[in-house]
């Protein structure tokens, strides 16, 4: 509808009979969907130790878990790494839990042992977070080492997970 007033033209929008998405009569999509899981964090070295924080989340912010990483001992068996550590997960905090049961290993996260490392020039080119997988060490995600502080920041896009409908 167009209305004229004092020589100006105003466009008047009429939402007559319009409904929001929740009242259209069309049921929401409740089928399974595939989402990415991401781990992002920092590792901070100190004299003879390593500490860190990590957030594990699912795309769409349907699950977000944060926790501390405590260095247990340095590792010398990572051929691709500049340095590597055994770590343990502590102080797990579930921040958003609409689908955290879809995270593999969520039930046993507290106290989980991990091995992370840093490779400054993986394959001769770029810095990565290295992780010890079942079959050995490999690149897991992109990394950035702050040379001034020694803090390593990383992001690791992991395997996708399938959420059941309604999540």
C-alpha positions in Angstrom: 0.0 0.0 0.0 1.3 3.5 -0.8 0.1 6.5 1.1 0.7 10.2 0.2 1.2 12.7 2.9 2.4 16.3 2.6 3.9 15.8 -0.8 6.0 12.8 0.3 5.3 9.2 -0.5 5.5 6.7 2.3 5.5 3.0 1.8 3.3 1.3 4.3 3.9 -2.4 4.8 1.0 -4.4 5.8 1.6 -7.7 7.4 -2.0 -8.6 7.3 -2.5 -12.2 7.9 1.3 -12.9 7.9 2.6 -15.4 10.5 6.0 -16.1 11.9 7.7 -19.3 11.0 6.5 -21.1 14.1 2.8 -20.6 13.2 2.8 -21.4 9.5 1.3 -24.8 10.0 4.4 -26.4 8.5 6.2 -28.6 11.0 9.9 -27.8 11.6 12.5 -30.1 10.1 13.0 -32.7 12.7 15.1 -35.1 10.7 18.7 -36.0 11.3 21.3 -33.4 10.4 25.1 -33.5 10.1 27.1 -30.9 12.0 30.8 -30.2 12.4 32.5 -30.5 15.7 35.3 -28.0 16.5 38.0 -27.8 19.2 39.6 -24.4 19.8 42.1 -23.6 22.5 45.3 -22.3 23.8 48.3 -23.9 25.3 50.6 -21.9 27.6 54.1 -23.1 28.5 55.7 -22.2 31.8 58.9 -23.4 33.4 58.7 -27.2 33.1 54.9 -27.3 32.6 52.1 -26.6 30.1 48.6 -25.5 30.8 45.7 -24.8 28.5 42.0 -24.2 27.9 39.9 -25.7 25.2 36.3 -25.4 24.0 34.7 -28.3 22.2 31.5 -27.3 20.3 29.0 -28.4 17.7 28.1 -26.2 14.7 25.0 -24.2 15.3 25.9 -23.7 19.0 23.8 -26.7 20.1 26.6 -27.9 22.4 29.6 -26.1 23.9 31.9 -27.6 26.5 35.0 -25.8 28.0 37.7 -27.4 30.1 41.3 -27.0 31.3 44.2 -29.0 29.9 47.0 -29.8 32.3 50.4 -30.9 31.0 51.6 -34.1 32.6 54.9 -34.7 30.9 56.8 -33.6 27.7 56.9 -36.1 24.9 59.9 -36.9 22.7 58.3 -39.4 20.3 56.6 -36.9 17.9 58.8 -36.8 14.8 56.8 -33.9 13.2 56.7 -31.8 16.4 58.8 -29.0 17.7 57.4 -29.9 21.1 54.7 -32.2 22.5 53.1 -33.0 25.8 50.9 -35.6 27.5 47.8 -33.7 28.8 44.8 -34.5 31.0 41.4 -32.9 30.8 40.1 -31.2 34.0 37.3 -29.0 35.2 34.8 -29.8 32.5 32.1 -27.1 32.2 29.0 -27.7 29.9 28.0 -24.2 28.7 25.3 -25.1 26.1 23.7 -28.6 26.1 21.1 -29.0 23.5 23.0 -32.0 21.9 26.1 -32.7 23.8 25.3 -36.4 24.0 26.3 -36.4 20.2 29.9 -35.7 21.1 31.9 -38.9 21.0 33.6 -39.5 24.3 31.6 -36.8 26.2 30.7 -39.2 29.0 34.3 -39.9 29.8 35.8 -36.4 29.1 36.8 -35.5 32.7 40.3 -37.0 33.3 40.8 -38.0 29.6 44.4 -38.3 28.6 45.6 -36.7 25.4 48.9 -35.9 23.6 49.2 -32.6 21.7 52.1 -31.1 20.0 53.2 -28.1 17.9 54.7 -28.4 14.4 56.0 -25.0 13.2 56.5 -26.0 9.6 54.3 -29.1 8.9 55.2 -30.6 5.6 57.7 -27.7 5.3 55.0 -25.1 5.1 52.6 -24.1 7.9 52.1 -24.4 11.6 49.7 -27.0 13.0 48.4 -28.6 16.1 49.7 -32.2 16.1 47.7 -34.9 17.9 48.6 -38.4 18.7 45.9 -40.5 17.1 45.5 -44.3 17.4 47.9 -44.9 14.4 50.5 -42.2 15.4 51.0 -38.5 15.3 49.3 -36.3 12.7 48.2 -32.8 11.9 44.9 -31.9 13.5 44.3 -28.2 12.9 45.8 -24.9 12.2 47.9 -23.2 14.9 49.5 -19.9 15.7 52.4 -19.6 18.2 52.8 -16.1 19.7 56.6 -15.8 19.8 56.5 -13.1 22.5 54.4 -15.0 25.0 54.9 -18.6 23.8 51.2 -19.2 23.8 49.9 -21.5 21.1 46.4 -20.9 19.8 44.7 -23.5 17.6 41.5 -24.5 15.9 40.7 -28.1 15.0 37.7 -29.0 12.8 37.0 -32.6 13.6 34.8 -35.3 12.0 31.1 -34.5 11.5 28.5 -35.9 13.8 24.8 -36.7 13.0 22.2 -35.2 15.3 18.9 -37.0 15.7 15.8 -35.0 14.8 14.5 -32.4 17.1 17.9 -31.2 18.4 
